């Protein structure tokens, strides 16, 4: 019935088509509907975010940057952990490794594997440490139990950057 009336009035059909093309181009150029459509896209990072937000500490901020997970941690240093003949840098690196393992063990493996990158930023008053790895490498931390194997896997798959802060 609608098709029959559109065929009888070709000017109406061309007008509807032109309106559709106009609205589509307007959306592509200016992104009026882009914000909402971005929220509706299914991504693996969103599933990680839902699961991790239940199991993170109060000093963690977790967010998705497209299909990459970004974790920011405000770390306050305990003097007791430094007293055991360890430097501050060793304690911070150990904390980064423990946090990577925590993210791996508290995330669904299929979603973690499809996430592009996982970035952890550990903020301390004297230094910031950024660690970045891909999701397919982080999945292997779920099965590793030996500290030697975890350390070896960390060395080969995690990129680390230190940013010293001036006092």
C-alpha positions as CSV (number, residue, x, y, z in Angstrom):
1,X,0.0,0.0,0.0
2,X,2.8,2.5,0.9
3,X,4.9,1.3,-2.0
4,X,1.9,1.8,-4.3
5,X,1.4,5.4,-3.2
6,X,5.2,6.1,-3.5
7,X,5.2,4.8,-7.0
8,X,2.3,7.1,-8.0
9,X,4.1,10.1,-6.5
10,X,7.8,9.9,-7.7
11,X,8.5,13.4,-6.4
12,X,7.6,12.3,-2.8
13,X,9.9,9.3,-3.2
14,X,12.8,11.5,-4.3
15,X,12.1,13.9,-1.5
16,X,12.2,11.2,1.1
17,X,15.5,9.8,-0.4
18,X,17.1,13.3,-0.4
19,X,16.0,13.9,3.2
20,X,17.6,10.5,4.2
21,X,20.9,11.4,2.4
22,X,20.9,14.9,4.0
23,X,20.4,13.5,7.5
24,X,23.0,10.8,7.0
25,X,25.7,13.3,5.8
26,X,24.8,15.7,8.6
27,X,25.4,12.8,11.1
28,X,28.7,11.8,9.4
29,X,30.1,15.3,9.4
30,X,29.1,16.6,12.8
31,X,28.3,13.4,14.7
32,X,25.0,14.4,16.2
33,X,24.2,10.8,16.8
34,X,27.8,9.7,17.3
35,X,28.0,10.0,21.0
36,X,25.1,7.6,21.6
37,X,26.1,5.2,18.9
38,X,29.6,5.0,20.4
39,X,28.1,3.9,23.7
40,X,26.0,1.2,22.0
41,X,29.0,-0.5,20.3
42,X,29.8,-3.8,21.8
43,X,33.5,-3.9,22.9
44,X,35.5,-6.4,25.1
45,X,36.7,-3.6,27.2
46,X,33.2,-2.8,28.4
47,X,32.8,-6.3,29.7
48,X,36.1,-6.1,31.5
49,X,35.1,-2.8,33.1
50,X,31.9,-4.1,34.4
51,X,33.6,-7.1,36.1
52,X,36.7,-5.2,37.3
53,X,34.8,-2.3,38.9
54,X,33.3,-4.7,41.5
55,X,36.8,-6.0,42.5
56,X,39.1,-3.0,42.5
57,X,40.4,-1.1,45.5
58,X,39.2,2.5,46.3
59,X,42.5,4.0,45.0
60,X,41.9,2.6,41.5
61,X,40.3,4.4,38.6
62,X,39.3,2.1,35.7
63,X,38.0,3.3,32.3
64,X,37.9,2.3,28.7
65,X,39.6,4.1,25.9
66,X,37.8,2.6,22.9
67,X,38.8,-1.1,23.2
68,X,41.7,-0.5,25.6
69,X,41.6,-0.6,29.3
70,X,43.2,2.2,31.3
71,X,43.9,1.7,35.0
72,X,45.2,4.5,37.2
73,X,46.3,3.7,40.8
74,X,47.2,6.2,43.5
75,X,49.8,4.4,45.5
76,X,50.8,5.4,49.0
77,X,54.0,3.9,50.2
78,X,54.3,1.9,53.4
79,X,57.6,2.3,55.3
80,X,57.3,-1.3,56.5
81,X,57.6,-2.7,52.9
82,X,60.8,-0.6,52.3
83,X,62.5,-1.8,55.5
84,X,63.1,-5.3,54.2
85,X,66.3,-4.3,52.3
86,X,64.4,-3.3,49.1
87,X,64.5,0.0,47.2
88,X,61.5,2.1,46.5
89,X,61.8,1.2,42.8
90,X,61.7,-2.5,43.5
91,X,58.5,-2.1,45.6
92,X,56.8,-0.1,42.9
93,X,57.7,-2.6,40.2
94,X,56.4,-5.4,42.4
95,X,53.2,-3.5,42.9
96,X,52.8,-3.1,39.1
97,X,53.3,-6.8,38.6
98,X,50.8,-7.7,41.4
99,X,48.2,-5.3,39.8
100,X,48.7,-6.8,36.4
101,X,48.1,-10.3,37.8
102,X,45.1,-9.0,39.7
103,X,43.5,-7.6,36.5
104,X,44.2,-10.8,34.7
105,X,42.7,-13.1,37.4
106,X,39.6,-10.9,37.9
107,X,38.7,-10.6,34.2
108,X,36.9,-12.9,31.9
109,X,39.5,-14.6,29.7
110,X,37.7,-14.4,26.4
111,X,37.0,-10.6,26.8
112,X,40.6,-10.0,28.1
113,X,42.0,-11.8,25.0
114,X,40.0,-9.5,22.6
115,X,41.0,-6.3,24.4
116,X,43.6,-4.4,22.5
117,X,45.8,-3.0,25.3
118,X,45.8,-2.8,29.0
119,X,47.6,0.3,30.5
120,X,48.4,0.6,34.2
121,X,49.6,3.9,35.6
122,X,51.0,3.7,39.2
123,X,51.2,7.2,40.7
124,X,53.5,7.7,43.7
125,X,54.6,11.1,45.0
126,X,58.2,10.6,43.8
127,X,57.6,8.7,40.5
128,X,55.0,7.5,38.0
129,X,55.3,4.1,36.4
130,X,53.4,3.3,33.2
131,X,53.0,-0.3,32.2
132,X,51.4,-1.5,29.0
133,X,50.7,-4.9,27.5
134,X,48.2,-6.4,25.1
135,X,45.2,-8.4,26.3
136,X,46.3,-11.7,24.6
137,X,49.6,-11.6,26.7
138,X,47.8,-10.7,29.9
139,X,45.5,-13.7,29.7
140,X,48.5,-16.0,30.3
141,X,48.8,-14.6,33.9
142,X,45.7,-16.5,34.8
143,X,47.4,-19.8,34.5
144,X,51.0,-19.0,35.6
145,X,51.6,-19.9,39.2
146,X,55.4,-19.9,39.6
147,X,56.9,-16.5,40.5
148,X,59.9,-17.2,38.2
149,X,57.5,-17.8,35.2
150,X,55.5,-14.7,36.1
151,X,58.7,-12.6,36.2
152,X,59.9,-14.1,32.9
153,X,56.5,-13.4,31.2
154,X,56.5,-9.8,32.6
155,X,60.0,-9.1,31.1
156,X,59.0,-10.3,27.7
157,X,55.5,-8.9,27.3
158,X,55.1,-5.7,29.4
159,X,56.5,-2.4,28.3
160,X,57.4,-0.1,31.2
161,X,58.1,3.6,31.4
162,X,59.3,5.5,34.4
163,X,58.6,9.2,34.9
164,X,60.5,10.7,37.8
165,X,58.7,13.6,39.5
166,X,60.7,16.6,40.8
167,X,60.2,17.6,44.4
